[in-house]
Amino acid sequence: MDELRLHLDGPALGIDARALRDGLASLLKLVTSVEDGAENSAPEVWVLSDLSIASVDCAVTAVPGFEVGGRARFETVWSGAQQLAASPGIPDGWAYQTVQAVLELVDLAKFRGVEGAQLSRNGDPSIHLDAGLKANAERSLSSARESLGEVRGAIVRYVNDGKRREVSVRDASMGQRSIRVTFSNELDRDILIALTTHSRVSIWGTLRRNAEGQKLSLSAEGLKILESLDLDETVESMAGALGRDWTGELNSVDWARRQRSE
């Protein structure tokens, strides 16, 4: 069974329960924020495959029927964590949120009784969630400069829940890594058209880069649809692309009615 495991060192019955709560939340954030191919789409739900105390051990795995997608996600997480442990920079296939999840896991040491933490996958040697990894992650997310710029590529994630309006764009110049793009309500319709027609886009605005020169995020000021992608998409392969909150908690009928009235 492929699984991703978090281990917290500490004395028996001595670890603050909130460390497990936050640790599991960040572990799920780590595995759900990375990219995978459409043919290996990961499940919406992950299940616990292990949970034990003394030192805390917990692990997650894909639900039955989604093992291939789960394995692809774990491989992306694992290779990226190894890269981040060695040097700063957002790894291939990772997003801004993935590196944030690593920082959250390192910060579990703030809880009573937590004396150290490791991430592991199946039988691989553990990656220590220590000060060196934290320094690399922080440098990866630190904004070194802002300038006018653009991202070009395909939209792979959409959120508009009334509090956040953002997409992830797989930038053609960044390999498999996606860029977080925030946008105003005026651009929402164009973004939805680009997403549902599988179109490549050019989005421009204020671009932030980290100390390594990598694109971190963009505050969008404009968007242009470049071309439709030649994809053989199915309803199943698009499942989850918009996220569960994309209609702002409206059902599909009310959302369609609101669009017609605008």
C-alpha positions in Angstrom: 0.0 0.0 0.0 1.3 3.5 -0.9 1.0 5.9 2.0 2.4 9.2 3.2 3.3 9.1 6.9 3.9 11.8 9.6 5.9 10.8 12.7 6.1 13.1 15.8 8.8 12.2 18.3 7.8 12.6 22.0 7.2 10.8 25.3 4.2 8.5 25.8 1.0 10.4 26.5 3.1 13.6 26.4 2.2 15.2 23.0 -0.4 17.9 22.8 -3.5 16.6 20.9 -3.5 19.7 18.8 -0.3 18.6 17.2 -2.1 15.6 15.7 -5.0 17.7 14.6 -2.9 20.3 12.9 -0.4 17.7 11.6 -3.1 15.7 9.8 -4.6 18.9 8.3 -1.2 20.0 7.0 -0.4 16.4 5.7 -3.6 16.5 3.7 -2.8 20.0 2.4 0.6 18.7 1.3 -0.8 15.9 -0.8 -3.8 17.8 -2.2 -1.9 20.9 -3.4 0.5 19.1 -5.8 -0.2 18.5 -9.5 -0.9 15.2 -11.1 -1.9 14.2 -14.7 -5.5 13.9 -15.7 -5.1 10.2 -16.3 -4.0 9.9 -12.6 -6.5 12.2 -11.0 -6.3 11.9 -7.2 -9.4 11.3 -5.1 -11.3 14.0 -3.3 -11.0 12.0 -0.1 -8.0 10.4 1.6 -8.3 7.8 4.3 -6.2 7.1 7.4 -4.1 4.0 7.0 -2.4 4.2 10.4 -2.8 6.0 13.7 -0.9 5.3 16.9 0.4 7.1 20.0 3.4 7.2 22.3 5.3 9.1 19.7 2.5 10.0 17.2 2.3 8.1 14.0 -0.3 8.8 11.3 -0.5 8.0 7.6 -2.9 8.7 4.7 -3.5 6.7 1.6 -5.8 6.9 -1.4 -9.3 5.5 -1.3 -9.8 2.1 -3.1 -10.0 2.6 -6.8 -7.7 5.6 -6.8 -4.4 4.0 -6.0 -2.7 5.1 -9.3 -3.6 8.7 -8.6 -2.5 8.5 -5.0 0.8 7.0 -6.0 1.4 9.8 -8.5 0.6 12.4 -5.8 2.9 10.7 -3.2 5.8 10.6 -5.7 5.4 14.3 -6.5 5.3 15.1 -2.8 8.3 12.9 -2.0 10.6 14.0 -4.7 9.8 17.7 -4.0 10.4 17.2 -0.2 13.8 15.7 -1.0 14.6 18.6 -3.2 13.5 21.2 -0.7 15.5 19.5 2.1 18.6 20.0 -0.1 18.1 23.5 -1.4 15.5 26.4 -1.6 13.1 26.7 -4.5 9.5 25.5 -5.2 9.9 22.0 -6.5 8.5 20.8 -9.8 4.8 19.9 -9.5 4.4 21.8 -6.2 2.5 25.0 -5.6 2.9 27.9 -3.1 0.4 26.1 -0.8 2.5 22.9 -0.8 5.5 24.7 0.6 3.3 26.4 3.1 2.2 22.9 4.2 5.8 22.0 4.8 6.3 25.0 7.1 3.1 24.1 9.0 4.5 20.6 9.6 7.9 22.0 10.8 6.0 24.3 13.2 4.3 21.4 14.9 7.4 21.6 17.2 5.6 24.5 19.0 3.2 22.0 20.7 4.0 20.5 24.1 5.8 17.2 23.9 6.8 17.4 20.2 10.5 16.7 20.1 10.9 16.3 16.4 9.0 15.4 13.3 9.7 13.3 10.1 7.9 12.6 6.9 8.2 9.2 5.3 6.8 7.3 2.3 6.4 3.5 2.4 9.9 2.1 3.3 11.9 5.2 2.2 14.3 6.8 4.7 12.6 9.6 6.6 12.9 13.3 5.7 13.5 15.3 8.9 11.2 18.4 9.3 13.9 20.5 10.9 15.4 24.0 10.9 17.3 23.4 7.6 14.2 22.4 5.8 12.3 25.4 7.3 15.0 27.8 6.1 14.8 26.5 2.6 11.0 26.6 2.6 10.9 30.2 3.9 13.4 31.3 1.3 11.3 29.7 -1.4 8.3 31.7 -0.3 10.0 35.0 0.5 9.1 37.7 -2.0 12.3 39.2 -3.4 10.7 41.6 -5.8 7.5 42.6 -7.6 7.2 43.8 -11.2 4.7 43.8 -14.0 4.6 40.4 -15.7 2.5 37.6 -17.0 1.9 33.9 -16.7 0.9 31.8 -19.7 -0.6 28.3 -19.5 -3.6 26.3 -18.5 -5.9 26.9 -15.5 -5.8 23.8 -13.3 -7.6 25.0 -10.2 -10.4 27.5 -9.5 -11.7 28.9 -6.2 -14.4 31.7 -5.8 -16.1 31.2 -2.5 -16.9 34.8 -1.7 -13.7 35.2 0.4 -11.1 34.1 -2.1 -10.9 34.5 -5.9 -7.9 32.6 -7.2 -6.8 30.1 -9.8 -3.7 28.0 -10.3 -2.1 28.3 -13.7 0.4 25.8 -15.0 2.9 28.2 -16.5 4.4 27.0 -19.7 7.8 28.3 -18.6 7.8 26.5 -15.2 7.4 22.9 -16.2 4.8 21.2 -14.1 4.6 23.8 -11.4 1.5 26.0 -11.1 1.4 29.7 -10.2 -1.2 31.1 -7.8 -3.2 33.9 -9.5 -5.7 36.2 -7.6 -8.3 38.0 -9.7 -11.1 40.5 -9.4 -14.8 39.7 -9.9 -14.7 41.4 -13.2 -12.4 38.7 -14.6 -14.4 35.8 -13.2 -16.5 35.1 -16.3 -13.4 35.1 -18.6 -11.6 32.8 -16.3 -14.5 30.3 -16.2 -14.7 30.4 -20.0 -11.0 29.6 -20.3 -11.3 26.8 -17.7 -14.4 25.1 -19.2 -13.1 25.4 -22.8 -9.6 24.0 -21.8 -8.0 27.2 -23.2 -4.5 28.4 -22.8 -4.4 31.9 -21.3 -2.2 34.9 -20.8 -2.8 36.7 -17.5 -0.9 39.8 -16.6 -0.6 42.0 -13.6 1.7 42.4 -10.5 4.1 39.4 -10.5 6.0 38.3 -7.4 9.2 36.3 -7.6 11.1 34.6 -4.7 14.8 34.9 -3.9 15.5 32.1 -6.4 13.8 34.1 -9.3 10.9 31.7 -9.5 7.4 33.1 -10.1 5.4 32.9 -6.8 2.1 34.6 -7.5 0.3 37.1 -9.7 -2.4 39.7 -8.9 -4.3 39.7 -12.2 -5.2 42.9 -14.0 -6.1 41.4 -17.4 -6.6 38.1 -19.2 -6.5 37.0 -22.8 -7.6 33.6 -24.1 -4.9 32.3 -26.5 -6.1 29.0 -27.8 -8.2 25.9 -26.9 -6.2 23.0 -25.8 -6.6 19.8 -27.8 -7.7 17.6 -24.9 -9.9 14.5 -24.9 -11.6 15.4 -21.6 -14.4 13.5 -20.0 -16.8 14.4 -17.2 -14.8 12.1 -14.9 -11.4 13.7 -15.7 -12.9 17.1 -15.0 -14.2 16.1 -11.6 -12.9 18.4 -8.9 -11.3 20.9 -11.2 -13.6 23.7 -10.0 -13.4 22.7 -6.4 -16.5 22.1 -4.2 -17.0 25.8 -3.4 -16.8 27.2 -6.9 -20.4 28.3 -7.0 -20.2 30.2 -3.7 -22.4 27.7 -1.9 -25.2 28.1 -4.5 -26.7 25.0 -6.2 -26.2 24.6 -9.9 -29.7 25.9 -10.8 -29.4 29.1 -8.7 -25.9 29.7 -9.9 -27.0 29.4 -13.6 -30.0 31.7 -12.8 -27.6 34.3 -11.3 -25.3 34.2 -14.3 -28.2 34.9 -16.7 -29.3 37.9 -14.6 -25.8 39.6 -14.7 
